[in-house]
Amino acid sequence: MSEQAKKSLLHFMKKQISEKSSKINADHKLAASHHKSHNEKHDDSKETKDEEEKAEEELEEAKKESMNKAAEINQTEMMKKLALETVVKYTMLVAVCVIFAIGLIQFGPAIAEFFNGVIFKALMATLNTGSKD
C-alpha cells in the first residue's frame, strides 16, 4: 500500500476509535446519570410510599377509633335498653304480686271456707274407705 493510503487508513481508524470511545464514555455517562436519576426516583418513590403508608396507617387508626366510638355508643344504648327491660320486667312482677295479694285478701276467707270443707270431706272419705278394709 502506498503511504498516503496507509496514513488515511490510520487517520480513519483513529477517528473510528475516538468516536467509539466517546460513544462508550457517553453511554457510561448516560448510564450513570440514568442510574442516578433512577436512584433519585427510587428515593422519591420510597418517600412517596412512606407517605402513603403513613396515610394508610392514619386512616386505619381513624377507622379503629370510629369503630370504638360506635361500639361504645352501641354498648351504652344496649345497656340503657337492658336496664329499661329489667325495670319493666320487675315492675310487672311486682304489679302481678300486688294484684294477687289484694285478691287473696279480698277473697281469702271464702276460698278458705270452700277448701276447708272440701279438704275435710276428702280426708274423711279417705279415712272411711281405708278403715273398712
Secondary structure, DSSP 8 states (H G I E B T S, - for coil): --HHHHHHHHHHHHHHHHHHHHHHHHHHHHHHHHHHHHHHHHHHHHHHHHHHHHHHHHHHHHHHHHHHHHHHHHHHHHHHHHHHHHHHHHHHHHHHHHHHHHHHHHHHHHHHHHHHHHHHHHHHHHHHHHHH-
